[in-house]
Amino acid sequence: MNRHLLKIADSHDHVTHDLVIATHGFLSNGKSLDPIADSLTSAGYETLVWDYPSLRGSILSHASRLTTVIQQALGRPDIGRIHFVTHSMGGIITRAAIAQSRMETIAKKRCGRLLMMAPPNRGSWLTRLPLGPFANRFPQLAELSENESSLVNQLPRPHRIDVGVIAAEKDWIVSQSATHLDGQSDHVVIPTSHQRLVQHPLAIEMTLRFLEEGRLQAVVESETAAMMIPIRPLTEAGDSVQRQHTATDRRRAA
């Protein structure tokens, strides 16, 4: 049974507010998204961390359940735009759910932005590993195949939702080239691993910027008007997970 963890943003004077639906990746759970969900909540977004059993079921079956969540959000008059923040396989589930919900057609003005971290948009090399008699237990691996006929390579790309992609430099699960998506608005690479990317301070900073401004890189005023990323030197402490317990106290199961 999948469960939803809801973090409620502080009340606003506005009639509506934006919602962010965050989805974790394979071999993970919603807790991995705590640092970024806390930051989103602090920034004023209502944040729904959608948790699903990543080791069971196909991508399409998970997408079907996520589609129901999107449709419920579209039915709420207090929500303005709907954004998505994803990690790894969660990005593919979200892309499938966006297509299934038809939100880009029936709710054009409600379409926000999609920030994908280390997404296997063109498949993952891990799907080459032979599973033998256990292959049927992991249908999602076939769906993430690098083969051109696989689900991930046949999914339609969002056409109204701006897409930003953050890849990990030290990623042994999804290659940097496989993270690209045709029509993406922006793409950057951060020096960290696949697993730690979702909790990396710079990735969280870029996520907030992309949802707000539609770009991952900060604009630096200079004579050349160059676009630069203010990458701070990483330290053991700086690259550690910074968890905020105040937002966790506001979490409730949905």
N, C-alpha and C positions, 0 to 999 in steps of 0.2 A: 504494500500500500504506500503510495507516495504521499508526502505531507508538504504543506506549504508553511514557510516561516515568514511572518509579516512584520516588518519594522515600520511603525507609523511615524511619519515626519511631524515636526511641530506644526501647530495650527497656523493658518495664514489668514490674512485679511482678504485675500483674493477669493473669488467664487470658485475657481478651479485651481488645481495644482497638477504637476507632472508625476507620472508613475514610472518607476524603473523596475523591470522584471529581470532578475539576475539568475543565470543558470550555470551550474557547475559542470565539470567534465567527467570523463570515464574514470572509474576507480576512485571516485571522490564523493563528497557530499556537500550539503549546504553550508556546513561550518567553515569550509575552506574559503568561503566568500565573506566571512564576518568582517575582516578589515575594510574591504571596499564597500560593503553594505553599510557599515557604520559611517564611513565618510560620505556616502550618498545621502544618508539620513541627515547628517549634520549640515549638508549643503541645502537641505530643504525638500528633497525628493521623498515621496512615499516609495518605499523599497520593498518589493516582494521577492524573497529568495525562494525560488521554486526548486524543491528537492525531489529527486526521483531515484529509483534503484538502477544505477548505471550498469550493473552486471546482469540485469535481467531485462528482457524485452528488446524490441527493435527500435531503431531511431524513429520510424514512422509511428509506432504505437505510443512512444513518449510524446511525440509531436502532437498527436491527436489529443492527449490530455492537456498539453500546454495550450492548444488551440482553444479549449474550453475556458481556460483561465483568461486568455486574451479577450474572448467574446464577453466574458463577465465584466472585464475592465471597461470594454467599449460601452457597456450598458450603464456605467456609472456616470451621472452628470457632473460629479465633483472632480473628475479626472479630465485634464486637458490632453496633452500629448502622452503617448506611451513610448518609452525608450527601452532598449535591451542592452544588458551587459552580460557577456558570456565567456566561458573558458573552455577551450578544447572542443570535445564532442558536443558540449552544450550549445556551441554556436551553430552546429549543423542541425540539431534538434530545433533551435529557434528559427533558423531559416525555413525549415520545413513547416513549422507552425505558422509563421507569417504567411507563407503561401497558402496553407490550408484555410486559414481564417479569412483570407481575402480582404484583410484590413486595408491594404493599399488601394483597393478599389472602392470599398463601401464606406471607408472612414479616412479619406485622404488627409483631412485637416488634423486628424489625431495621430498621424504617423510622426514619430520622433526620430531618434538616431539609434544605430546598432553599433556597439563597440565590441569587437571580438578579440579575445586574447588567445594566441596560439591555436587558431582554428584550422583543422585539416580540410580546408576548402577544396583541395585537390587530392585528398586522400592522405593516408598515413602509411609509411613503410612497414609499420608493425603488422599490417594486415598480410604481409608476405609470410609471416611465421606459420608453419604448418600446425594445425590443431587436431588433425586426424579425426577420431570418432567424437571429439568434443566440439567440432565446428558448429553443429546445430544449436549448441548452447549459447553461442555468441553471434547472433545474427547481425549485430551492429558492426562487427568487424568486416563482414562482407559488404555492408552498406558503405563503409569507409575505404573500400579498396581504391587503389590508384588507377584501376582500370577505367577507361573512358565511359564504359557502360554502367558503372556503379551508381548507386543512389546519389552520393555526394557530388559526382561529376555530372549528374543530370538535373539536379535541383535548379529551379529558376533563381536568379539573383534578385534581390530587392530592387525595385525600380523607382520607388518614391522615398524610401528610407535611406539616409546617408549612412555609409558604412566606413568605420575606422578599424584598422587592424594593427595590433601590437604583437610582434613576434619575439621569441626568446632566442638570443644568440647561441646559448648552450642547450639547444633543444634536441634530444635524441629520440623524440617521439614523432614530432611533426617538423619537417624541413622548412626552412624559411621560404623557399619558393612555393611550397604547398599552401602557405597561409594566405597568399594573394587571392583576391576575388575580383573578377572583371567589374569595372565600374566603381571600385572602392574610392572613397574620398581622400583617404590618407593612409599611410603605412609606415611604421617605424620598427626598429629592432632595439631591444633593451638587453644589456649584458647580464643575463640571469638564466635560470633553467626553466623548463616547461612547468614544473610543479610550483616553483616559487614565484613565477611571473604574476600570478593573480594577487599575490600579497606584497609585491614589490612597491615601495613608496613612489617611485617614479611612474610606474604603470597606473597606480591609483590617481596620481596627480594628472596624468594625461587623460585618463578616463573622464574625470570631472571636466577637464577643459573641452574634450570632444563633445560631450553632451551639451555643454553650454555654448560653445563657439563653433563646433563643426570642424575643428582641427586638433591635431595631436601636439603639434609643435608650438612653442611660444613665439610670439613676434618680438624681435629685439630691435629697438630703434637704433639705427646706425646710418652712416652715409650711403651704404649699399643696400639698405633695407633688407638685409639677409634674414632668412628664417633659420633659427637655431634652436636646439634642444638644450636646456640648462641641466646637463647631466652632472649631478653632484658625485664627488668621489664616494665610492662605496666602502663602508666599514662593516665589520661583523655586526655591530649594533645597528647600524643604519639599514642593513639588509635584512634584519630580523622582522618577524611579524609584529606589527603594532596593533594590538587589539584594544578596542574601546568598549568598556563594560557598561557604560551608561546606556547605549542603544540596545545592548543585549537584554537589559532589564525591561525594555519596552516590547520585546519580541513576544508574539503569541502565535499559537498554531492556528492555521486557517483550514 
